[in-house]
Amino acid sequence: MRNTLAAFILSFALLGGSHAPAAANAIKITPDITDVLGQAERYLDNIKTLQADFLQISSTGETATGKFLLSRPNNLRIDYAPPTPIVIIANGEFLSYIDTELKQVNHIALEDTPAAFLLRDKFSFTDGKLTVTGFERAANAIRISLVKTRDPLAGQLTLVFTDKPMVLRKWVITDAQGTVIDFSLINPKFDFPVPDTDFLKNLPNFDLGK
């Protein structure tokens, strides 16, 4: 399970390497797609906080559950339920992968992880930093797939929304090795107050056992 969780965090930081899937091509952005992308940008910009339970399923067969907290533009926290001893915290600059059992922490530049997309100040699918590689609108669902323009082999992020009304329901990450991780939000609550202490209060205690 630790390896799969590491893949979830590191998927956009890793280079493709010889085993990476081929880079997906950009799709043609039609006026209808442009309209939906604009709706999604405005919707995401309006999210200030998000609290939810989650279900994470990996193509390797592993599953995990836990609590997800988001407070834009700086903070994110993922607490995995036992027996998975992992906490993930983002503070605006770094994302920290914390093993509470081993008392070990790995710090990763936030910009090199998928979490950077959720925490950005201003969402844009067309500013050149991201390339839209897939779009689907069917059965009251919208799926938007993205890669980093400067490193398309690093991995793909797919955002899944319900349509009418638009609500973020999950995201799917395909990492550089082809592992697919489905992260579904359960009973999400948007724009409820989330104290900053929920994100940072435990981190010093985990820092390499100190």
C-alpha positions as a Python dict, from the first residue, in 0.01 Angstrom:
ca = {
    (1, 'M'): (0, 0, 0),
    (2, 'R'): (283, 243, 74),
    (3, 'N'): (413, 209, -283),
    (4, 'T'): (72, 285, -429),
    (5, 'L'): (25, 590, -210),
    (6, 'A'): (369, 711, -309),
    (7, 'A'): (266, 673, -672),
    (8, 'F'): (-40, 887, -602),
    (9, 'I'): (178, 1169, -470),
    (10, 'L'): (475, 1137, -701),
    (11, 'S'): (299, 1061, -1027),
    (12, 'F'): (346, 1406, -1179),
    (13, 'A'): (693, 1447, -1031),
    (14, 'L'): (836, 1137, -1196),
    (15, 'L'): (972, 1138, -1549),
    (16, 'G'): (823, 889, -1786),
    (17, 'G'): (1130, 676, -1841),
    (18, 'S'): (1144, 378, -2072),
    (19, 'H'): (828, 220, -1928),
    (20, 'A'): (606, 530, -1948),
    (21, 'P'): (294, 526, -2164),
    (22, 'A'): (301, 730, -2483),
    (23, 'A'): (207, 1093, -2437),
    (24, 'A'): (-157, 1166, -2516),
    (25, 'N'): (-226, 1418, -2789),
    (26, 'A'): (-412, 1740, -2732),
    (27, 'I'): (-774, 1728, -2843),
    (28, 'K'): (-935, 1983, -3070),
    (29, 'I'): (-1104, 2243, -2850),
    (30, 'T'): (-1443, 2315, -3007),
    (31, 'P'): (-1668, 2606, -2900),
    (32, 'D'): (-1885, 2364, -2700),
    (33, 'I'): (-1581, 2228, -2514),
    (34, 'T'): (-1454, 2582, -2456),
    (35, 'D'): (-1785, 2668, -2293),
    (36, 'V'): (-1773, 2369, -2057),
    (37, 'L'): (-1407, 2432, -1969),
    (38, 'G'): (-1500, 2789, -1879),
    (39, 'Q'): (-1781, 2663, -1656),
    (40, 'A'): (-1541, 2421, -1485),
    (41, 'E'): (-1283, 2697, -1431),
    (42, 'R'): (-1539, 2924, -1269),
    (43, 'Y'): (-1675, 2641, -1057),
    (44, 'L'): (-1330, 2542, -929),
    (45, 'D'): (-1235, 2904, -864),
    (46, 'N'): (-1539, 2938, -638),
    (47, 'I'): (-1437, 2644, -416),
    (48, 'K'): (-1267, 2781, -106),
    (49, 'T'): (-1281, 2475, 120),
    (50, 'L'): (-1373, 2111, 72),
    (51, 'Q'): (-1424, 1834, 328),
    (52, 'A'): (-1507, 1475, 234),
    (53, 'D'): (-1455, 1111, 307),
    (54, 'F'): (-1285, 932, 20),
    (55, 'L'): (-1242, 595, -145),
    (56, 'Q'): (-916, 535, -330),
    (57, 'I'): (-889, 241, -570),
    (58, 'S'): (-571, 147, -755),
    (59, 'S'): (-541, -60, -1072),
    (60, 'T'): (-298, -275, -871),
    (61, 'G'): (-598, -395, -668),
    (62, 'E'): (-535, -194, -351),
    (63, 'T'): (-801, 18, -184),
    (64, 'A'): (-795, 278, 92),
    (65, 'T'): (-1036, 514, 267),
    (66, 'G'): (-999, 821, 483),
    (67, 'K'): (-1063, 1192, 523),
    (68, 'F'): (-985, 1469, 273),
    (69, 'L'): (-953, 1839, 355),
    (70, 'L'): (-883, 2127, 118),
    (71, 'S'): (-849, 2497, 189),
    (72, 'R'): (-745, 2696, -117),
    (73, 'P'): (-505, 2831, -212),
    (74, 'N'): (-252, 2681, 29),
    (75, 'N'): (-366, 2380, 228),
    (76, 'L'): (-455, 2018, 165),
    (77, 'R'): (-464, 1720, 398),
    (78, 'I'): (-534, 1351, 338),
    (79, 'D'): (-566, 1120, 641),
    (80, 'Y'): (-576, 753, 548),
    (81, 'A'): (-783, 529, 773),
    (82, 'P'): (-616, 238, 958),
    (83, 'P'): (-439, 16, 884),
    (84, 'T'): (-274, 260, 639),
    (85, 'P'): (-35, 477, 848),
    (86, 'I'): (-12, 764, 601),
    (87, 'V'): (-91, 1137, 624),
    (88, 'I'): (-37, 1377, 334),
    (89, 'I'): (-18, 1752, 398),
    (90, 'A'): (36, 2043, 160),
    (91, 'N'): (117, 2389, 290),
    (92, 'G'): (144, 2600, -26),
    (93, 'E'): (510, 2528, -99),
    (94, 'F'): (572, 2163, -20),
    (95, 'L'): (370, 1847, -6),
    (96, 'S'): (470, 1617, 279),
    (97, 'Y'): (417, 1240, 269),
    (98, 'I'): (417, 1127, 632),
    (99, 'D'): (448, 768, 751),
    (100, 'T'): (320, 785, 1109),
    (101, 'E'): (430, 428, 1181),
    (102, 'L'): (790, 470, 1069),
    (103, 'K'): (803, 839, 1178),
    (104, 'Q'): (937, 936, 838),
    (105, 'V'): (856, 1234, 616),
    (106, 'N'): (927, 1298, 250),
    (107, 'H'): (891, 1658, 132),
    (108, 'I'): (815, 1721, -236),
    (109, 'A'): (784, 2052, -416),
    (110, 'L'): (409, 2107, -438),
    (111, 'E'): (428, 2225, -799),
    (112, 'D'): (558, 1881, -900),
    (113, 'T'): (246, 1698, -774),
    (114, 'P'): (-119, 1670, -884),
    (115, 'A'): (-219, 1861, -569),
    (116, 'A'): (-80, 2180, -724),
    (117, 'F'): (-373, 2186, -964),
    (118, 'L'): (-629, 2180, -683),
    (119, 'L'): (-450, 2451, -486),
    (120, 'R'): (-376, 2704, -761),
    (121, 'D'): (-497, 3060, -717),
    (122, 'K'): (-663, 3073, -1057),
    (123, 'F'): (-780, 2775, -1259),
    (124, 'S'): (-717, 2768, -1631),
    (125, 'F'): (-728, 2483, -1877),
    (126, 'T'): (-601, 2703, -2160),
    (127, 'D'): (-311, 2907, -2014),
    (128, 'G'): (-51, 2681, -2175),
    (129, 'K'): (61, 2508, -1855),
    (130, 'L'): (-181, 2220, -1908),
    (131, 'T'): (-286, 2035, -2221),
    (132, 'V'): (-639, 1897, -2248),
    (133, 'T'): (-605, 1540, -2375),
    (134, 'G'): (-959, 1418, -2328),
    (135, 'F'): (-1314, 1547, -2288),
    (136, 'E'): (-1638, 1355, -2241),
    (137, 'R'): (-1988, 1473, -2155),
    (138, 'A'): (-2243, 1197, -2114),
    (139, 'A'): (-2493, 1054, -1865),
    (140, 'N'): (-2488, 1368, -1647),
    (141, 'A'): (-2110, 1347, -1610),
    (142, 'I'): (-1820, 1552, -1744),
    (143, 'R'): (-1465, 1414, -1768),
    (144, 'I'): (-1170, 1643, -1843),
    (145, 'S'): (-827, 1484, -1887),
    (146, 'L'): (-505, 1685, -1858),
    (147, 'V'): (-128, 1652, -1878),
    (148, 'K'): (146, 1901, -1795),
    (149, 'T'): (243, 2066, -2121),
    (150, 'R'): (613, 2078, -2035),
    (151, 'D'): (621, 1710, -1932),
    (152, 'P'): (332, 1516, -2090),
    (153, 'L'): (491, 1178, -2011),
    (154, 'A'): (481, 1242, -1637),
    (155, 'G'): (118, 1138, -1597),
    (156, 'Q'): (-243, 1227, -1666),
    (157, 'L'): (-506, 1378, -1437),
    (158, 'T'): (-877, 1333, -1515),
    (159, 'L'): (-1133, 1543, -1328),
    (160, 'V'): (-1485, 1402, -1306),
    (161, 'F'): (-1785, 1627, -1241),
    (162, 'T'): (-2156, 1573, -1227),
    (163, 'D'): (-2341, 1795, -1473),
    (164, 'K'): (-2637, 2022, -1395),
    (165, 'P'): (-2541, 2113, -1133),
    (166, 'M'): (-2166, 2091, -1177),
    (167, 'V'): (-2008, 1924, -873),
    (168, 'L'): (-1657, 1779, -845),
    (169, 'R'): (-1692, 1409, -764),
    (170, 'K'): (-1353, 1250, -818),
    (171, 'W'): (-1023, 1255, -1001),
    (172, 'V'): (-829, 978, -1167),
    (173, 'I'): (-450, 980, -1192),
    (174, 'T'): (-257, 769, -1441),
    (175, 'D'): (106, 783, -1335),
    (176, 'A'): (421, 754, -1543),
    (177, 'Q'): (427, 376, -1502),
    (178, 'G'): (65, 334, -1609),
    (179, 'T'): (-83, 278, -1261),
    (180, 'V'): (-436, 418, -1243),
    (181, 'I'): (-555, 562, -911),
    (182, 'D'): (-923, 654, -870),
    (183, 'F'): (-990, 901, -586),
    (184, 'S'): (-1365, 942, -521),
    (185, 'L'): (-1512, 1203, -287),
    (186, 'I'): (-1789, 1076, -59),
    (187, 'N'): (-2042, 1318, 90),
    (188, 'P'): (-1836, 1626, 1),
    (189, 'K'): (-1906, 1952, 183),
    (190, 'F'): (-1800, 2272, 14),
    (191, 'D'): (-1713, 2608, 172),
    (192, 'F'): (-1741, 2509, 536),
    (193, 'P'): (-1477, 2664, 767),
    (194, 'V'): (-1161, 2453, 803),
    (195, 'P'): (-906, 2569, 1065),
    (196, 'D'): (-547, 2607, 945),
    (197, 'T'): (-439, 2393, 1241),
    (198, 'D'): (-601, 2092, 1075),
    (199, 'F'): (-324, 2099, 817),
    (200, 'L'): (-5, 2175, 1009),
    (201, 'K'): (-45, 2093, 1378),
    (202, 'N'): (98, 1739, 1369),
    (203, 'L'): (371, 1781, 1110),
    (204, 'P'): (667, 1872, 1341),
    (205, 'N'): (608, 1560, 1551),
    (206, 'F'): (647, 1336, 1249),
    (207, 'D'): (957, 1501, 1105),
    (208, 'L'): (1204, 1212, 1093),
    (209, 'G'): (1106, 1104, 1442),
    (210, 'K'): (1201, 1431, 1610),
}
